[in-house]
Amino acid sequence: MQLNNGCLALAASFALAGAGLVTSTPLAAAAYSSPFINSPTSIVQSCNGISERYVTQGTLKDIIKQQFCPHAVNLKPNTHMIEWLYNEDTPEYVAISVNWTNKSDKSNFELNPHDCDRYLRKMVLDGCDGNDPNNPMNWKGGGQLQVDGVTYAIEPLVQRQPAPKEPHGVCNVAHNDNYHHVVIQGNGWANSDWGRMLEDKLCDCDLLPDTFHFTYRPGKDGSEWKATMYTTTWREGCIVDAAKEVGAPNDFKCDASG
């Protein structure tokens, strides 16, 4: 049977990609180690807390630094607000916004890279839900920061499974004389990339072409996604190692039937 030659194209696409809102609490600027370029006179932060709407810290950090802020600072909007949505149709669907409608001199407001990163990433993202033993995976529930009439906000938009304290994953395989049908379900990993990293790592596991399918859906077992595939030979170690490389738990294994 033909093997999955599409893996080469998938790996190449990864290489190219690599190159290329709870109680309000006033915050004192002096509490932050980084000095303020233009010290604000009023800062009030509110955190949403971790409920069933949350996102991965690393994913949001990268979006803020590599997508939102670089684009937002160069935008000349017709309104007094910038709001963009990311990770649509995934558990980590999120809105990031800067709103200066309530600023007295709104017509003169210009977002700069330093403030964008400092307020959104360092304060709204990392200023909430940190150093919590009940949140060992450092999930982020978002929130708002009001700075002299400007509101910086991160809002997770999807009601998810309860925030896990560790990643979960199960694997089942049904054996046939000519192929092996593999089903992987997980929670706490592969949160927003539609399984692309998992598929990439599975390229050496004899997958049949075009048989890898990945969907986000909440399962009764607590999972958030499901991946299915067919292989020509049964190489459990390859599949287990590939899954662990992209976030599966240490005790991840495949249960066989048939």
DAJOBEL-V203344 format. One record per residue. N is the residue number from 1. PSI is psi in whole degrees, -180 to 180 (none if undefined). OMEGA is omega in radians with two decimals (NA if undefined). Layout:
# DAJOBEL-V203344
[[N;PSI;OMEGA] [N;PSI;OMEGA]]
This chain:
# DAJOBEL-V203344
[[1;155;-3.13] [2;137;3.11] [3;174;-2.98] [4;82;3.13] [5;-15;3.11] [6;-14;3.12] [7;-35;3.13] [8;-43;3.12] [9;-39;3.12] [10;-44;3.12] [11;-38;3.13] [12;-38;-3.14] [13;-35;3.08] [14;-40;3.14] [15;-42;3.14] [16;-39;-3.13] [17;-35;-3.13] [18;-32;-3.13] [19;-76;-3.01] [20;none;NA] [21;none;NA] [22;-172;-2.89] [23;137;-3.14] [24;138;-3.13] [25;122;3.09] [26;142;3.11] [27;136;3.09] [28;135;-3.13] [29;-31;-3.08] [30;-14;-3.11] [31;-11;-3.10] [32;139;-3.05] [33;-29;-3.14] [34;128;-3.13] [35;146;3.08] [36;130;3.10] [37;-52;3.02] [38;99;-3.01] [39;122;3.12] [40;156;3.13] [41;-18;-3.10] [42;123;3.06] [43;123;3.09] [44;126;-3.11] [45;142;3.01] [46;132;-3.14] [47;139;3.12] [48;-29;-3.04] [49;169;-3.14] [50;111;3.05] [51;-115;3.05] [52;16;3.03] [53;110;-3.05] [54;164;-3.10] [55;167;3.11] [56;132;-3.09] [57;-47;-3.08] [58;-39;3.14] [59;-46;-3.13] [60;-36;3.09] [61;-47;-3.13] [62;-39;3.13] [63;-44;-3.13] [64;-47;-3.05] [65;-37;-3.00] [66;-21;-3.08] [67;-64;-3.01] [68;-59;-3.04] [69;-47;3.13] [70;-35;3.13] [71;-40;-3.06] [72;-38;-3.07] [73;-19;3.12] [74;3;-3.08] [75;141;3.04] [76;80;-3.02] [77;154;3.07] [78;-18;3.09] [79;176;-3.11] [80;44;-3.12] [81;143;3.00] [82;123;3.09] [83;125;3.11] [84;150;-3.12] [85;143;-3.11] [86;157;3.08] [87;43;-3.13] [88;145;3.12] [89;20;3.03] [90;167;3.09] [91;-17;-3.09] [92;32;3.04] [93;125;-2.97] [94;147;3.05] [95;132;3.06] [96;132;-3.04] [97;156;2.96] [98;125;-3.04] [99;119;-3.14] [100;28;3.11] [101;-36;-3.07] [102;6;3.13] [103;134;-3.05] [104;-41;3.12] [105;52;-3.03] [106;-32;-3.09] [107;-20;-3.11] [108;2;-3.08] [109;133;3.03] [110;126;3.12] [111;129;3.12] [112;158;-3.05] [113;-39;-3.10] [114;-49;-3.14] [115;-38;-3.14] [116;-50;-3.13] [117;-44;-3.09] [118;-49;-3.05] [119;-43;-3.10] [120;-50;-3.05] [121;-55;-3.03] [122;-32;-3.03] [123;-51;-3.14] [124;-49;-3.11] [125;-62;-3.03] [126;-10;3.09] [127;-3;3.12] [128;148;2.93] [129;26;3.13] [130;164;3.09] [131;44;-3.09] [132;115;3.14] [133;-20;3.09] [134;0;3.13] [135;61;-3.03] [136;-21;3.13] [137;4;3.03] [138;40;3.03] [139;153;-3.11] [140;126;-3.13] [141;-3;3.10] [142;-171;-3.11] [143;-161;-3.12] [144;152;3.03] [145;122;3.12] [146;120;-3.09] [147;105;3.10] [148;48;3.07] [149;-4;3.12] [150;131;-3.13] [151;121;3.06] [152;128;-3.01] [153;146;2.97] [154;122;-3.08] [155;103;2.97] [156;140;-2.97] [157;-7;-3.05] [158;133;3.01] [159;117;-3.01] [160;-179;2.94] [161;155;3.07] [162;140;-3.06] [163;121;-3.13] [164;154;3.05] [165;-9;3.08] [166;157;3.13] [167;152;3.10] [168;149;3.10] [169;143;3.06] [170;152;3.14] [171;133;3.08] [172;142;3.14] [173;136;3.04] [174;124;-3.05] [175;141;3.05] [176;161;-3.12] [177;-34;-3.03] [178;-12;-3.10] [179;173;3.13] [180;125;-3.10] [181;117;-3.06] [182;133;3.09] [183;123;3.10] [184;134;3.06] [185;143;-3.05] [186;170;3.11] [187;133;3.14] [188;2;3.06] [189;163;-3.03] [190;48;-2.98] [191;-23;-3.01] [192;5;-3.05] [193;13;3.12] [194;32;3.05] [195;13;-3.07] [196;-41;3.10] [197;-39;3.11] [198;-47;3.12] [199;-41;3.13] [200;-45;-3.13] [201;-25;-3.13] [202;-1;-3.05] [203;-27;-3.13] [204;9;-3.04] [205;24;3.06] [206;42;3.07] [207;142;3.01] [208;146;-3.07] [209;139;3.01] [210;27;3.12] [211;-4;3.10] [212;121;3.12] [213;134;-3.05] [214;132;3.12] [215;144;2.99] [216;126;3.05] [217;139;3.11] [218;129;3.14] [219;155;3.11] [220;-20;3.12] [221;3;-3.14] [222;-5;3.13] [223;161;3.12] [224;-11;-3.13] [225;165;-3.12] [226;134;3.08] [227;134;3.09] [228;153;-3.12] [229;165;3.05] [230;142;3.08] [231;154;3.13] [232;-32;3.08] [233;157;-3.12] [234;107;3.13] [235;81;-3.06] [236;-43;-3.11] [237;-38;-3.14] [238;-46;-3.11] [239;-43;3.14] [240;-46;3.14] [241;-41;3.13] [242;-44;-3.14] [243;-42;3.14] [244;-33;3.13] [245;-27;-3.10] [246;14;2.96] [247;-2;3.11] [248;153;-3.12] [249;163;-3.08] [250;-28;-3.13] [251;15;3.14] [252;135;3.10] [253;169;3.13] [254;130;3.07] [255;126;-3.07] [256;151;3.05] [257;151;3.09] [258;none;NA]]
